[in-house]
Amino acid sequence: MRTKYKLLVYESDGQKYQDLFVKVMTNVDPSFKPVKPHGNIGDRGNDGWCSDYGKYYQVYAPEDLPSNTEA
């Protein structure tokens, strides 16, 4: 299971990574609420929050990860 999770993290970029984070957080903490972007203001950097703890989360992953093949 741990290997499968690591693979999901490594293969996720951009929006896929944020979606994975939301999926994990909603399973871990029932008070987690994802924030959906609205119009031209987006989500203002808030990708989710936990009302029980007053914690806000901002998640980022680049859309295209450069390959590091140089030795």
C-alpha positions as CSV (number, residue, x, y, z in Angstrom):
1,M,0.0,0.0,0.0
2,R,2.8,2.4,0.9
3,T,4.5,1.8,-2.5
4,K,1.2,2.5,-4.3
5,Y,0.8,5.8,-2.4
6,K,4.3,6.9,-3.3
7,L,3.7,6.1,-6.9
8,L,0.5,8.2,-6.9
9,V,2.4,11.1,-5.3
10,Y,5.3,10.8,-7.8
11,E,2.9,10.6,-10.8
12,S,0.7,13.5,-9.8
13,D,1.4,17.0,-11.1
14,G,-0.5,20.2,-11.1
15,Q,-4.2,19.7,-10.5
16,K,-3.8,15.9,-10.0
17,Y,-1.6,16.6,-7.0
18,Q,-4.1,18.9,-5.5
19,D,-6.9,16.4,-6.1
20,L,-4.9,13.7,-4.4
21,F,-4.3,16.0,-1.4
22,V,-8.0,16.7,-1.1
23,K,-8.8,12.9,-1.3
24,V,-6.2,12.1,1.5
25,M,-7.4,14.9,3.7
26,T,-11.1,14.1,3.5
27,N,-10.3,10.5,4.5
28,V,-8.0,11.6,7.4
29,D,-9.9,14.5,8.8
30,P,-13.7,14.7,8.7
31,S,-13.6,18.5,9.4
32,F,-11.5,19.1,6.2
33,K,-13.3,21.3,3.6
34,P,-11.8,21.7,0.2
35,V,-12.0,25.2,-1.4
36,K,-13.1,25.4,-5.0
37,P,-11.9,28.3,-7.2
38,H,-14.5,31.0,-7.9
39,G,-14.4,33.1,-11.1
40,N,-11.4,35.3,-11.7
41,I,-10.4,35.3,-8.0
42,G,-9.7,31.6,-7.9
43,D,-9.3,30.1,-4.4
44,R,-6.9,32.9,-3.2
45,G,-4.3,30.3,-2.3
46,N,-6.5,28.4,0.0
47,D,-6.9,24.8,-1.2
48,G,-8.7,23.5,1.9
49,W,-9.2,24.1,5.6
50,C,-10.0,22.2,8.8
51,S,-12.7,24.0,10.8
52,D,-12.0,22.0,14.0
53,Y,-8.3,23.2,14.1
54,G,-8.4,26.5,12.3
55,K,-5.8,25.2,9.8
56,Y,-5.6,26.3,6.2
57,Y,-3.7,24.4,3.5
58,Q,-2.1,25.6,0.3
59,V,-0.9,22.9,-2.1
60,Y,1.3,23.3,-5.2
61,A,2.9,21.1,-7.8
62,P,4.2,22.3,-11.1
63,E,2.3,21.2,-14.3
64,D,5.4,19.9,-16.0
65,L,8.2,18.4,-13.9
66,P,11.6,18.6,-15.7
67,S,13.4,15.3,-16.0
68,N,16.6,15.1,-14.0
69,T,18.6,12.7,-16.2
70,E,22.0,14.4,-15.9
71,A,24.5,12.6,-13.7
